[in-house]
Amino acid sequence: MEFMDAKKELRQRMLKVRAQIPEGSRLEQSLAAGRIAEREVLSPLRARRGGKLNLFCYVAFRDEPDTWPLLANGLAQGDRLLTPRIGPERSLSLHEISGTEDLVPGTWGIREPAGHTAVWPPERYPEIDVIVVPGLAFDLNGGRIGFGAGYYDRLIDELSRLSGGTDQVVLAALVLQELILPEGAIPMEPHDFRLDLLLTAKETIYMKESSDKLDNLGIGSRNDAF
């Protein structure tokens, strides 16, 4: 119970922190983080994977970091873009989109793929190159806290089961500076997945635990400051 209480308190606190970030700062940070992500992560991985990526990324809502510049750049580079759609009983399906015209207001008003968009079935999850994960806060061990619905926990678990692990997919987050916490600040259970890197307006932060994986994928180098 103490574990759950700690996560609840952290969610409430970080919701307030995120809400207080000025819109101009949020948009500026999002653009800068997207540029650095393209240079340091997406472009090298694209070169390694034959020129195009299968990029799965949520569509930002309210005061989340703006993910559309990252998505739009992927489109410009010829990447295949996958975005989530929330279904009944907390299910999540992945759909391929070709632009904003494929997005409509869905659950809670969040923009999501329209009904005509093609579904990316679970058996193709191992083909995904990058997953950009949403969250309320992130720490320097790759820890993340979301809203508690478990959508991405189930997605990563299914991908791991089908792929025999997550060694071939980059797990990343587009992060506002104010939402980065010290190592171990986020309560994590042994089965919780951890991120490989944080995409920020200042730099890409590489997790020590993912350094071998990222080296094998030809991405950057581990940030020895952490």
Secondary structure, 3 states (H helix, E strand, C coil): CHHHHHHHHHHHHHHHHHHCCCHHHHHHHHHHHHHHHHHHHHHHHHHHCCCCCEEEECCCCCCCCCCHHHHHHHHHCCCEEEEEEECHHHCEEEEEECCHHHEEECHHHCEEECCCCEEECHHHHHHCCEEECCCCEEECCCCEECCCCCHHHHHHHHHHHHHCCCCCCEEEEECCHHHEECCCCCCCCCCCCCCCEEECCCCEEECHHHHHHHHHCCCCCCCCCC
